Amino acid sequence: MEKELVKFLDLKAVNEAYRLEIDEAIQRVLDSGWYLLGEEGVAFEEEFAEYCQSKHCLGVASGLDALILILMGYRELGVIEEGDEIIVPANTYVASILAISRSGLIPILVEPDEQTYNIDPALIEEAITERTKAIMAVHLYGQCADMDSINDLARKYDLKVIEDAAQAHGATYKGRRAGSLGDAAGFSFYPGKNLGALGDGGAVITSNKVLADAVTALRNYGSFEKYFNRYKGMNSRLDELQAAILRVKLKNLDADTDKRRQVAESYLVNIKSASSDLTLPYIADYGKHVWHLFVIRHPNRDLIAARLAEQGIQTVIHYPIPPHRQEGYPELHNLSLPLTEILHQEVLSLPISPTMDHVSIQRVIEAIKKSLV
């Protein structure tokens, strides 16, 4: 008899845990008759800003929009000009790069630290030029980048620090949460995120009121007052249904994160000696990982993935093609980023979620051991 599939992420099970509260939240919105920029959105913004230890939260339509709106805000405020450079990790999802190029700016890609896979602060300074205006720090897989080193460089060269925290809801760096570690941060609420909506969504987090005010207008056609447009804005608003659902899930985020940490700990303890060719995730001592992804590394990644699939274990590759090799970025094809390219050839994400039971966890562990023989 074929074993049941261990899904990489069972979103139905994740959301079923809060089904009653989610149903009540949806009913509340339907009964209100107000579906954009209403009470649910305002309440969620207040709650998520407080959760992130920051002053302002602006709900938007996606994580990509959140990053774009931060950069648009800085452009409108005269902090950044068209053609300026933004330093960004080479080892990231393409959305980080897209936000920069879609804002009329130039992405400058920097190799990662080989342990954390986040941007290597030791390589940032040599990438800074007179056109550099910001560093975008991506908290990849749910672990914060080395923010003290990044912020020190930013102060030295008068640069803004933007956090791409799309995978890091609740992650901490020296006791402070992602979203409060730079000048502004972009979050995603894509359904598969640790704090996921039932559709798309995102948020800008900042303690800078001037920037928050600019983003407030920019997300709504550039308007503070209907039909009066101060900026050339866009339509990017978190709707009331998603805000109401996110309020339910935000209350349970820390508990869900603890469950993810338990799964990760089981993997780390039980897989650690499976093979000398296998690299398990490195946990930096400066913060707490939220395990959006549990990413292993192996030189025969595709073979391992195939063997796991034969045993009913679903895995995902985050990400098969690095941004500088994407067809849409021919201007980056000449870059030499060897570590980034090796990582994209070797990384593999194992199943992890707050709903995984002991049996599923053990199946993954045993399947990994068999796959490495």
N, C-alpha and C positions, 0 to 999 in steps of 0.2 A: 504494500500500500504506500502510495506516494505521500511524503510528509507535507504538511501544510507549509506554505511559503512564509518565511520570516520577512515581512515587508521592511523596506528601508525606513519608511515613515508611514504609519497608518493614520492618516488625517481624520478619517471617520471616527476611529476610536478616541483620538485626542479630543475631538469636539464633542463626542457623545458623553464624555465625563461631565460636561457642563450644559447638557442639552436643555434641562429645565430652565436654568437661568438665562440661557441664550434665547430660548423661546419667549420668555418674559420680556427680555430686552427688545426683541423684535416687535412684540406686541405693543410695547410702550411707545416705540417710534411710530408704528402705524396709527395708534390712537392719537398721537400728537398732531398728525397732519403736517409736520415740518420735517424736511428731509435733507437740507443742506445748511451748514453754519447755524445750527440751533443749539439747544441746551445740552444734548448728549455730547456734541463735539466740544463745547466749552468745558464741560465737566471732565471729559477725557483729557483734554489738554492740560487742565489744572492738575489732574491726578498723575499724568505721565511726567509732567515737568517736575513735580515733587519727587516722584520715584527716581528720576534721573539726577536729583540734587541740583536742579537748574531752575531758572526763573521763568522761562518762556517756552511754550510748546505750540507749534502751529501745525495742525493736521493737514496733510496734502494727499495727493492721489497715489503716490508710489514712492519707494525709496529713491529711485532715480530722480524723480522730480524734486525730492527734498534736497539732494546735492546740487541740482541745477539751480534751484531757488536761492540757496545760500550764495552761490557764485554770482547769480543775477543781482542779488541784494548788494553784494560788495561792489559790483560794477556800477549800480545806480548810485551808490554812496561815494563813488570816486576812489575807492580803495584799490580796485583792480581795473585795468583797461584791456580792451581787445588786444589779443596777441601776447599778453603776459603769460608767464609760465607757472604751472602748478606742479610741484613734485608729488609723485604718487607711486605706490608700490608696483613693480612689474608683475608680481605674483598676486593677482587679485581677479575678481570677476570683472568682466568688461564694462559693467555699469559704472564703475569708478572712473574709467577712462572716458566713457561716453559723456558723463556729466561735464567733464572739462572741455572736451571738444565741442559739444553742443552749446557751450557758453561762450564760444569764440576765443578760447584759451588754448594753450599748448601744454599737453601732458609731458612731463619729464619723468621717465620710468627709472626706478632705482631697484636694484636687486634686494632680495629678502635676506634676513638672518637665517642661517641654515637650521637652527634649532626650532625657533618659533614659527617660521615661514612668514612672519610679518616683516615690514620694511626694516632694513638694517640701518640704524641711526649713524653708524660709522661711515656709511657711504653717501649720506645725504649732503654733507657740506661741499663735497667736490662737485655736486650737481647744481649748486646754487650759482645763479648769475645775477646781473643787474635787472633782469626781467622777471626774476622769481618773486612771486607775491604771496604764496601760501604753500604749506605742506598738507597733503591729504593723508591722514593716517588711517589705514583700514585695519579694523580689529578682526582679523580673519579667523573663521571657524568658531568664534566665541571667546577668543583670548585677546586682551588689550595689547596694543603695541607698546613699546618702551617709551612712555609719554614724557617722562622727565628729560630724557636725552633729546627728544624731539622739541619739547617746549624750550629747552635751553638754546637750541639752535635758532628757533623762531625768535626768541628775544634778542639774540646776538645780531640777527640780520633783519629785524623788524618785519617778520612774516606772520601771516595768519595761520592758525592751525585748525583744520577742518577734520572732524572724525567721520569716517564712514563706518557707522555702527550698525549696519544692516543685519549683522550676524551676532550682535553682542548685547542684546537686551539684558540688563542686570549685571553684566560683567563688571568687575571692579579692578582698579589699579591703586594700590596702596590705600585701600579703604574708600576710594571715591568711585562713583559709578561712571561707566561709559556714558557719554553725553555731557559730562561736566568737566572733561579733561582738556578741552581746547577752547577755541572761540565760538564754534558752532558745530553741530553734529546732525547727520542725516540718518534716520532710521527707516527700515522697511517693515511693513506688516503683511507682506506676501504670506499666503496661507501656510507655507511650510516653515516660516520663521518660529523662533521660540515664543514670541508673542505674535500670533498670526490671526489675521482677519478671515472672514469668509468671502473674500474677494481681495482686491488690491488696496493698498493704502500705505501711507508713510507719514513722517513727521520731521520737522525741523526743531532742534533743541538749541537754545542759546540763552545766555544771561545778559546779552547785549540788547537793550531795549530798542536802540536805533535800528539795528539789523532786524529785530523781530517785527518792528513796525513796517519796515520795507517789505519783508516777506509776506506779512499779512495782506498788504495791497497786491503784491506781485502774483500771489496765488489766485487772486480774484480779479483777473483782467487788469491789474495795475490800479485798482480802484479802492479808495477808502470809503467813498460815497457813490452810490449807484449812479451810473451815467457820467461820472466825472473821473477821468483816468489820468492819474499822475504819471504812471509808468506804462511802458509797453509790456504789459504783463501776460499771464497765461491763465488757463482754467485748470486749476489743480487743487481740488478740495476733498478732504476726507468726509464722506457722507455720514449722515446720522445713524444709519443702520450699522455700518462698520464701527463707528465710534462707540455705540451702545454695546456691541459684541466685544470690542476690545476692553471696555471697562470691566466686563465680567471676567475676562481672561487675565487682565492685569492683576486682579485681586489674588489670583492663583499662580502667578508667574514664579514667585520664589519657591513655592512648593513643587511646581513642575520642574524647576531648575535643579532642585535637590534630587529629584528622581533621575534626571539626566546624569547628575554627578555619580549617583550610585551605579548606573549602568557603566559609565566610563571607568570607575574604579574597579569594577569586576573585570573589565577588559584589560586594564593596565596590569592588574595583579596576576591574572591567569594566562595572558598571552605573552608576557614579557620575555620568556625564554624559548619561545616557539621556534625561532630561527635567527641566526646571526645576520641574515640578509634583510630581516624585517625591522623597520624603524617605527616605533610607537610615538604618539604625540608627546612633545616636551611641554611641561608645565612650568612656566616662569614663576619665580618665587615672589614676584612683586604684585600678584593679583589673584583673582579667583576666576577660573574658566567657567563658562556657562554651557559649553559643549553643544553648540548648535550643530556641529559636525564632529565625528570621531574619525580622524583621517590617519590611516596608516600609509607607509611607504615601502615599496618593494620593487627591485629592478625588473621582476617578471610580473608586474601588476596585472596585465591582461590575462595571463594564465591563472593567477590567483582568483581573479574575479570570475573566470569561467568555472573553475573548480568549486567555488562557493555557490554559484548558480546551480550547478549539478546537485548540490546538497540542499537546495531550497532556500538559500540565503541571498537576498536581494541587496546589491551594492550599487553605488553611484560614483562616477568619476567627477570630482570638482577640482579642476576643470580640464577637459581633454586638450584644449588649444589655448595657449597664452594670448593675452590681448594683442601683443605686438606681432603675432602671426595670423591674426584674423584677416579675412579677405577685405573687410571694410576699413582696414587701417594699413593701406600699402605704404604710407609715409613712415611707418614704424618697422617695416620688414627688414631694414638694414641694421637694426639694433642687435648688438651682441649681448645676450642675457643668458648665459649658460646655466646658471643655477635654476632660474625660473623655468627654463625649458626642461631640465632634468626633472624638476618637481612635477610638472604637468604630465610627464611620461610615467611617473612612478606612484602618484598618490591615488588612494582608494578610500572611499568613505563607507564605513560599516553602519549597519542599522543602529539608530539611537533615538529614543523618544521617551516621554514620561509614562507611556502606557506599556512599555515592554515588561513582560513577566520573566520570572526566573528561568522558566523552561526555554524561552526564546533566547535569553542571554547565553545560557549554557550551550544551546545549539550553535550559536555564532562562534563561541569560544572553541568548541570541539571541531567545528567545520574549518576554522582557521588552522588549527593544529594539523588536521588531516591534509589540508591543501598545501602545506609547507613541507610535507614529507618528500 
